[in-house]
Amino acid sequence: MQELDWCLRMLLAALCGGIIGFERKSKAKTAGIRTHALIALGAALAMIVSKYGFFDLLRITHQNWSVDPSRIAAQVVSGIGFLGAGTILNRHDHVINGLTTAAGIWVTGAIGLAYGSGLYSIGVTGTICVLIAEMLGKYIDQFALRRGREFSCFLLLDGGTKRLYEVIDQLNHQDFRAPLKHTVYSYQNGTVSCRLFGELKPGVKTEEIFTELANMTSVKKSN
């Protein structure tokens, strides 16, 4: 019966991980159903082995020999960090992207650990909370951006630094209370990648800035 319970834990972990992955894949994210399901399943399996895999040794070794049930499971938390880093890194345009997916991968591993420990209600609650955060969080972020006056965007444009300063001057004149600040990441073959940030004038919306940038022929990318 105990083995059946362990199998049930792994199945539930894989199911909940797959549900989270489905939500991510529906938004065209790199880490989808298979990735999340395997992470949760692997975490549950590691937790089960960590808790129950060494009890037979207690019967054949000295009585003063002890087992640490958290030793293997503890490595899951740090190990998943490598997967999370892989979803964030983008070496082509210096954009930091994939933070939400990386966080989802990390918490999916924690959900797998919960199921592996037999904490079914914690696993279910964690899955529901992740889905709520990922489905509603985007709209809350957009609401916060509309309410706030701070602006920040990544920009990739042709024309070198001269064209960059022309774009900044145009935006400063129309949309910002104080001169825009910028950080240049790279400059190659006349193409500049940089980040702009500043404070919008009252009544100016973030969407209007992106529309204005999209209409500039020298701007190759903005986000």
Secondary structure, DSSP 4 states (H G I P E B T S, - for coil): -HHHHHHHHHHHHHHHHHHHHHHHHTTT-SS-HHHHHHHHHHHHHHHHHHHHTTTTHHHHS-TT----TTHHHHHHHHHHHHHHHHHH--TTT-----HHHHHHHHHHHHHHHHHHTT-HHHHHHHHHHHHHHHHHHHHHHHHHHHH--EEEEEEEEESHHHHHHHHHHHHHHHHBSSPPEEEEEEEETTEEEEEEEEEBPTT--HHHHHHHHHT-TTEEEE-
